[in-house]
Amino acid sequence: MSLNDHWMQRDLAVLWHPCTQMKDHEQLPLVPIKRGEGVWLEDFDGKRYIDAVSSWWVNVFGHANPRINQRIKDQVDQLEHVILAGFSHAPVVELSERLVKLTPAGLDRVFYADNGSSCIEVALKMSFHYWLNVGQPQKKRFVTLSNSYHGETVAAMSVGDVSLFTDTYKALLLDTLKVPSPDCFYRPDGMSWEEHSRTMFAHMEQCLAEHHQEVAAVIVEPLIQGAGGMRMYHPIYLKLLREACDRYGVHLIHDEIAVGFGRTGTMFACEQAGIRPDFLCLSKALTGGYLPLAACLTTDTIYQAFYDDYSTLRAFLHSHSYTGNPLACAAALATLDIFEQDDVIEANKALAARMASATAHLADHAHVAEVRQTGMALAVEMVQDKASKAAYPWQERRGLKVYQHALTRGALLRPLGSVVYFLPPYVITPEQIDFLAEVASEGIDIATRESVSVAVPSGARVDFRDPG
Ligand SMILES: Cc1ncc(COP(=O)(O)O)c(C=O)c1O
């Protein structure tokens, strides 16, 4: 038995994996990873894979980065963890100071959580609670975009709209208002991203005009709807949304959990619209992909609405045991150092251009509807019919075929349904980008070559998306 098989068998005897139909592993081998270095992951049999999806979009400076490793090692000898209520520590203070400095002016307070979903819960609760504290208890609904994803906890699912993740739990969810997304995939032929996103704003304007008195906040994934298939839109939408939120007295929550820290080409996506949200949610790349940590930044106005004598019960009594963990903060500080010292945002421009040139030919593929890109995120959408952009039935799991092919070639490319995407660590080389493009092209050829016959039960959902 190979070492991979040994670990796979032990794993499958006791683990229940995230976002996985475990029965798939009767056919699909699990890949046990022994070590990582830079963009590479290495399994127990010595096979290496380029991590093209940054291990669920978290890793920006490679696996086992010596600079981040050292900072964590230094911190672990000093202080591994301490309760953050009533106590504090140097890494959390330094990190908060740096985040306040780095983000748009006016985001002056940092509240920590320990993963993206719980950070969304913080923002939603804080917004609702703010309106309660200022005497507007009727403002308790949230507006969200179609095809959004904000995480897996119940309130985060409520503001999400990827049916694969939320439909089953409908009975548990909050009553939210959903507005059509500015997603440019469906723009009419010849229309620019800007024009389409601007046109789509009319739906949001109408929703806010009708409902603003009962709305606490609008929540968006700025510029890229990640789990919804890396669908993209123009910054003009965020600018118009900021203006409308101001006009209607509604908070704006930017979920930059996936897109923050350089992914869209600027440090934060909101910079491209020149705006400041009322809540900025950060996680994932915040620690370079090392440890779970999330930060919800907000304004002094919001903070002051909670600041009062204890007996008024206006405080935000929300906590997670690992809030502001010192090891995670140390990893985040090392990550911010690398951004600063290596001028990463500037250096990424050449890598983003290489991603574009290496994949440009795919736009001509008979089963590719679009190759789209925002900064360091590039997506290729496979379709059954190019002219109408008709999707493959989700049951055919075309993306899974690309995934399986990529594994044989030494790449971790995990599509979202029929969307193959690159979201690589920023330490990838131009040659490695070319290699990924080659593997993706081969995978797309294989996945779209044959007709696939799958039993589709009558009445099955057609708009579902398989995560690949
Ligand atoms: C935009 C966005 N928000 C929130 C989350 C949830 O973060 P986590 O998986 O850390 O709970 C994700 C995760 O992919 C995300 O992409």
Ligand as a Chemical Component Dictionary entry (heavy atoms), coordinates in Angstrom:
data_LIG
# 
_chem_comp.id                   LIG 
_chem_comp.type                 NON-POLYMER 
_chem_comp.pdbx_formal_charge   0 
_chem_comp.three_letter_code    LIG 
# 
loop_
_chem_comp_atom.comp_id 
_chem_comp_atom.atom_id 
_chem_comp_atom.alt_atom_id 
_chem_comp_atom.type_symbol 
_chem_comp_atom.charge 
_chem_comp_atom.model_Cartn_x 
_chem_comp_atom.model_Cartn_y 
_chem_comp_atom.model_Cartn_z 
_chem_comp_atom.pdbx_ordinal 
LIG C1 C1 C 0 -16.908 36.497 0.300 1  
LIG C2 C2 C 0 -16.831 35.504 1.431 2  
LIG N1 N1 N 0 -17.372 35.819 2.613 3  
LIG C3 C3 C 0 -17.312 34.980 3.665 4  
LIG C4 C4 C 0 -16.706 33.754 3.556 5  
LIG C5 C5 C 0 -16.690 32.817 4.734 6  
LIG O1 O1 O 0 -15.406 32.715 5.282 7  
LIG P1 P1 P 0 -15.036 31.422 6.136 8  
LIG O2 O2 O 0 -14.968 30.282 5.180 9  
LIG O3 O3 O 0 -13.716 31.759 6.756 10 
LIG O4 O4 O 0 -16.101 31.245 7.170 11 
LIG C6 C6 C 0 -16.131 33.381 2.336 12 
LIG C7 C7 C 0 -15.495 32.062 2.179 13 
LIG O5 O5 O 0 -15.187 31.614 1.104 14 
LIG C8 C8 C 0 -16.211 34.278 1.233 15 
LIG O6 O6 O 0 -15.714 33.957 0.038 16 
# 
loop_
_chem_comp_bond.comp_id 
_chem_comp_bond.atom_id_1 
_chem_comp_bond.atom_id_2 
_chem_comp_bond.value_order 
_chem_comp_bond.pdbx_ordinal 
LIG C1 C2 SING 1  
LIG C2 N1 SING 2  
LIG C2 C8 DOUB 3  
LIG N1 C3 DOUB 4  
LIG C3 C4 SING 5  
LIG C4 C5 SING 6  
LIG C4 C6 DOUB 7  
LIG C5 O1 SING 8  
LIG O1 P1 SING 9  
LIG P1 O2 DOUB 10 
LIG P1 O3 SING 11 
LIG P1 O4 SING 12 
LIG C6 C7 SING 13 
LIG C6 C8 SING 14 
LIG C7 O5 DOUB 15 
LIG C8 O6 SING 16 
# 
